Amino acid sequence: MGTYPFQWFWDSCFHAIALSHLDIAKAESELFSLLRNQHSDGFISHVTFWQRDLYEELVGTYDIAFRNRYLSDEMQPPLLAEAVHAVALRGRGAAFLNEILPNVDRFYSWLHEVRNPYGDGLIRVVQPDETGLDHSPIWDEILEIGDEEHESWVRGWHRICDPYDAVNRDPASMIALDHFVVADVILNTIYIENLRTLGNLFLQIGDANKASLYFKRAELAKGSLEELCWDEGDGLYYDINGKSNEKIRVNTVSSLMPILLGDLEEHRFERILKHIQNPKEYWAKYPIPSVAMNDPSFRPDTVGGNLVWRGPTWLSSNWYLARGLVRHGREDLAVHIAKQSVELLKMSGVREYYNPMTGVGHGAHDFSWSTILLDLVVKLTTEDA
């Protein structure tokens, strides 16, 4: 396909971070546009269907739950605070923060109050696409995906989501069904990072009480991630599902993501690092693939009518993992990932995702979130590293 005509939540956050290095006015506009249709309860839809009437045929191809005609009833990984931080840092500072933080606060309050049903601080999603990882093999067993065809995914999505219509997609009622209540590792790692970021942003404007609240929420979530998602035998973190916190043992990039947290226990970092550096798992020519290369579900290219996150390399996850490597003293590996990511752009252009072995680009052309690589390169070529 060409480019997306609508506004996705975490895409906008990546766009704003990249734009903060180039055009602060556009970066601010990106975030204010994202917040323009924030719901009264604080929730922010994962898609805003601007000018939907012009693209009805395209909208008909999406398996998406709607709150209304122009806004979805799904969330995405909550990296809004990181985007706000980047724009404030390179722009108007406290003046910008004072404008935008009330809305940001309302969103993170919604996450804590509505999607933290068990009180352990971890955010639960009620359908797979809320994680941003769409068709990841993490969901194959729950969705009963057997043939890696898009039609199979559609059937699985409806099997999970259609029962929600009977309860009018009331969050508490959807969670009470307990058939898909997942604490996703990548989403919750991003959540913890952003709670800490938000705490620091509130400190910048002199609100110590709000800062303390968000730091406490971050520590609660971090403790639960460590307790519930870590698998000592495999040396990986796994998503958990339902009240029973059953681990979903599929080796994907999500299992690596907690290295982003600078206070991760060194033993656990070293265990994950072995997986990252293993040429049979993640140390491809163009790292880091979204599924371990020795996992039976690994597919380096698109399959089944554009099922995604089943193997290709994404620059968004590279941005997170490289930053984590820097925090744990492995700048050498972070630089390698950045250099190989730059090679991907030189070879295939700014694409949605890439074959980790050949570097061939796939998905949308001129896919703006891949420009998040700019932020990583800047970080690695300044004293930040």
C-alpha positions, 0 to 999 in steps of 0.5 A: 500500500501507499501511505495511511490517511488516518492518525494512529496513536503510537505512530503519532508519538514516534512522528512527534519525537522525530519531528522534535529534531526538525520542526518543533511547531509540527511536532507540537501540532502532531500531539495536539492533533492526537489529543483533539478527540480525547474522550471525556473519560480520558481515553485516547482512541488508537485511530482517528479516521480523519476524512473517513468519508473519502476512504470508506472502502479502505476502512472496510478492510480494517478489523477495528472496534469503533467508539463512534464513526470517526474514533476507534474503541481500542488503545495502543502502547502508551508512549505519549509521555515520551513524545511530550518529553522530546517536544518539550525538551527541544521546544518551549519547555515548561510553557508547552508542558503546562498546556498539554500535561492536563490531557496527558494526565487524564489519559494515564489516569484512564489507563490506571483506573480502567485497564489495571483490573487486578490492582497489580499496576499492569495494563491489560489489553482486551484484544490483540491489536491493542498491543500494536503487535497486531498479528504476532504469533503470540496470539495464535493459540488464543485466536486459534490461528492455524494457516497463517492466512488473513481470513484465519486472523479475521475469524480469530479477531471476531471470536475474541471481539464479537462477545464484547458487543453483547456488553456494549464494550463496557471495559469492566464487562469485557475484562470479566469475560476473562477470555482475552485479558493480556498483560503484554510485556512490550506494552507494559515496559513502555508503560513503565518507562512513560510513567517514570517520564511523566513523573519527571515532567511533573517535577519540571513544572513543580508538581511534586504530588503528581510526580510521586503518584506516577513514580509509585505507579511505575514501581508497582507495575515494574514489580509485577512485571518482574514477578509475573512475566519473567521465566527463569528457565527460559531467561525471557519475559512472557505475556500473561493472560487472564486472572490466572496470569498464564504465561504465553510462551512464544519467543518474540521481541516483546520478551526482550523489551524490559532491557529498556528499564535501566534498573533491570536486574543485571542477571536478567539483562545478561540472560536476555542479552544472550538471546539478542546476541544469538545468531540463531535467534535475534542477531540477524544481519539486520537486527532485531527481528520481531520473532526469534529466527529459530521459533517455528512461527518466524517469517522474515517477510509478510505472509497471508495477505500482510500479516505483520509482526511475525518476523520482520525488523521494525525500527520502532522496536530497534529504537527501544532496544538500542536505548536499553542496551546503552543504559546497560553499558552495551553502547557497542551493540546499540551502535551496531543496531543503529548502523544496520538500521541506517543501511536498511533505509539506504537500501530499501527506503523508509518502509514499514518493516524489513526482512532481517536477513536481506534488508528488503523493505515491506509494507507502507512506503515513506512510513514516517514512524521509521524516522524514529531512527533519527532520534537514536542516531542523535543520541548515539552521536552525542554525550547522551550515549 
